[in-house]
């Protein structure tokens, strides 16, 4: 693995102690493949996030662009966190006339009796690229039959599967991806291994190895700062802090199956957007121009199969 000292020498050109606005020209196109948009002020409100939390505020594409745009980010793939079926349509409506939104990853329950009908409905819109599920629910034995059928329907519709959860997630993703080889599976948030300064869970490391062995699995490098134990919003900006996670993912997945995602606005719990993107810019630019270009946009096109707008 890359030594922390060597890494900091090779990334010295990127200023992260306070973090300055980064040079977009060095990386080129940047697509943020993990944002959340919602509006608590609408008449029906929102099921997430909860009232009284810092995240409970109107968060829409212009709000995201205000923090992401200065760092060269131009487009996004949006993830629906709400379990309400019609919120899938809410995001599609947002995206209809906003070309910054390249795709929507919805929220549908494969175990629900009307899952197939919902997939058919939403897949008719080319902006709808797939769904996200919780790994713990997917691993429940009682859901096995429904998930087998549901994931087959996703693959047949040309949709992908994002999967999120604790450190068991990569192993669960590997099981699902092996059973459904025609389905693209995208692990969210690095598989949530926790704080990079702590010993990484063996379950996570084994799961990453198993998932990376399957060509239909990608991994989103997101939520690094949220895993840090400490004061909210003050995760380290030093990219060397996160090397145990970053190096493990790089060695497992290589340059062609890692994807950029910020997890904004949830990422604010860990650090400002400039820190979030600064960490991965330093790391992937250190791997060379081709690797940075692949990470920041090309791999997302291969995984999500979004269309240019």
N, C-alpha and C positions, 0 to 999 in steps of 0.2 A: 504493500500500500504506500501511497505517497506520504513522505514524511511531512510533518507540519512545517518545519523550517524550510525545506525545499519548496513547498507549495507557496509559502509567503514570499519567497524570493521571486518565483516566476510570476506571481500575481501582483507585484509591487506597483505596477502601472495603474491598477484600479484602486482608487482611494476609497477606503471603507470606514475610516475612523470618523465618522460624522456623516456620512456617506454623501459624496457630491453627486450631482446629476451625471449619469453615465453617458458615454459616447455611443449613441445608437448606431452610428455608421460602422463601428467595428464589428458588431454582430449582424447588422442588417435587419431583416424582418423579424419581429417578435410577436408571437401569438400566445396570449395567456389562456391556457386551457383549463382553468379552474377558477371561475368567479361565481358569485351568488347575487342575484338581483331580486328585490322584493319591495313591497310597499305597504307598511302597516297602516297608512292613512286611508286606504281604500275601504269602502263600506263593510266588506266582510272581514277585514283585518288580515292577519297571517297566523298560521299555526306555529311558526318559527321565524325569528327568534322570540324569546319570551319578553314580556313587558318588564321594564325596569332594568334591562341589560344594555350595555353600550352599543350592542348590535341592533337594538330595536329603534330603527330609524329608516327613513326612506332611502333605499340604495338602488340606483338605476344606472344605466350605461354612462350617462354624462358624469355621474359621481365617480365612477371607476376611472374614466378617462382623465379626470382631473388629477388623479394620483399616479396613474400608469403612463399616460401620454408623455410626460416629461422624460421618461426613460426609454422612449422609442417603441413602446407597445402600441400596436395599431388595431388588433382584433382579438376576439375572445371566443371560447367555447364555454357556454354557461351551464352550470349544474343546478338542477332543481332540488332543493332540500325539503320542500313541502310535500306531505303525503296526499294532499288534496288533488284529485285527478284533474280538475279544471285549471290548476296552476301549471300544468304542462302547456295548456293553451295560453295562459298568461304570458309565458316566456316566448312562445311562438308569435304572439301578437306583438311583443316588444321587438322581436327580431325582424318582423315583416318588412319594415321600412328603415331598419338600421343596419347598414352593411358592415358595421363593426362586429356584429354577432354572426359568426360563421356557422355556428351549430348549437343545438340544444340537447343536453342530456337530461331526460325526464326522470320522473319518479313514479314508477308503477310497481305493483306487487305481483310477481309471477305466480303466487299462490292464490290470487283472487280469481273467482269464477269468471269474471268478465275481462281478464287480462288479454286474451286473444283479440277481443273486440277493440280494446283500447290500443293495442299495438297496431292493428289494421288502420284505425282512425288516424293516429298520429304519424305513422310511417308514411302516409300519403303526402306529407309535407317534407320535401327534401332537406329542410333545415333541422328536422328531428333526426338525431344521429344515434340515439340509444337511450338506455336507462341506467340509473345507478341503484345498487342494492346494498344492504347491510350484510357483511360476511357472516355474522353470527346467525342471522335468520336463515341464510342460505345453507348453513351447515346443520340445521335442525333436521333430524331424521324424518320427522313427520312432513317436512316440506320437500323431500327428495323427489317424489314423482312429479309434483307440480313444477318444480324448478327444471327438471329434465325436459319436460314438454315446453315450458315457457322459454327456456334458453334456445331450444331448437327453433321456436317461432321467431325469436329475435334474429338468429342467424339467417333464416330464410327470408326475412324482411330486409336484410342488409344492414341491420343495426348492430351496435356494439354494447358491451356490458362494462360499466364502471363498477368497481367494488371497493367498499370502505369498511373499516372496522379496526380492531386492535391488532397486535402483532401476529395473531393467527391468520390474518387476512391473506398474506401471500401464499400460504399453504392451501387455503381454501380456494383461492383463485386458480392455483395449479390443478386442483382436483376438477374444478368446473371446466377449465380450458382443455384438459386432457379428454374429458368425456364429450366435449363438443368442439372438435377440432376446427370447424368452420366458423366459430364465433371468436371475434376479437375481444379479449379481456384486458381491461386497463386497471391496474392497481392504483388506488388513490393514496396520496399523502405518504409516499415511500413505504407504504404498508404499516405506518405508525409504529416505528420501533421505540419511540420515546426520546429521551434526552441523549444527544450524541456524546455527552461527557460521561454517561453512565454505561456500564456493560450492556451491550446489545443483547436482547433475548435470543437464546439459542433457537427457539421456535421460529422467530423471525428470520434468522440467518438460514435455517434449513428451508423455510418456505420460499425465500428469495431464490435460492439455488434451484429448487424444484420448478418454480414459475419461470425462471429465466431459461430453463432447458426446453421450454415449449415456445415455438416460433410465433404463436398467436397471442402471446402475453406481452403487454407493454407496462411500463411503470411511470407514473407521474411523480416527478420530484417536486413535491409541494409539502407544506406544513412542517418544514424543518424548524422554524422558529417557534411554532406552537408547542413543540415537544420539550422545549427548554424549561427546566424548573427554575423559578425565580420570579422577580417582580414582573407583573403584566406589562407588555409593551417594551420591555428592555432586554430582549434576547440579544446575544452577542452578534455584532456585525462582522466579526472576524471569520472569514470562510474556513480558516483552519479548524475552528471549533467543530465543524460539521463533517470533517473528513472521514471519521469512522463509518458514517452512513453513506456519504457520497462515494467513497472508494468502493464500498461493498456493492453498491448498485452499478457503478461503472464496470467493475470487474465481472459482474454477473450478466448484465444486459448489453454492455458495449455501447457504441455510439448510435445505433440505429433504433433503439427501443425505449429511450428515455425521453420524457416530454415535460415541457415547462408548464407549471401552474402556480398561481400565487395563493389561492384560497382566500382572496380578498372578498369581503371585508373581515372575515374571520381571522385572517392573518394579523390584523391589527392587535389582536390579543398578545401576539408574540413580539412584533416589531413593525415599524412603518414599512410601507411598500418599497421605499428606496433600499432598505436593508434586505428585504426579501429577494428582490431581483439582483441586488449587488452581490450577494453570496454566490448565486448560481452563475452570474456573468463571469465572475472571477474564476470559478472552477472550470466551466465549460470553455471559456475562451482560452484557458490554459491548456486545453486538449487540442487546440488548433481551430482554424476558421471553419473547416468542414464539419467538425464535431459540434461547434457552437451553432452553426446554421441548422444542422439536423435536430439538435435539441430544442432550439427556440421556435422552429416552425415545421420543418420538413417531416419529422417523425409524427407530428400531430395529423398531418394530411394522410399519411400512410395508415394511421390507426383509426381516425374518425371518418376518413373519406369525405371530408367537407368539400364543397364546391366554391370556387372563386365567385365573389359577388361584385 
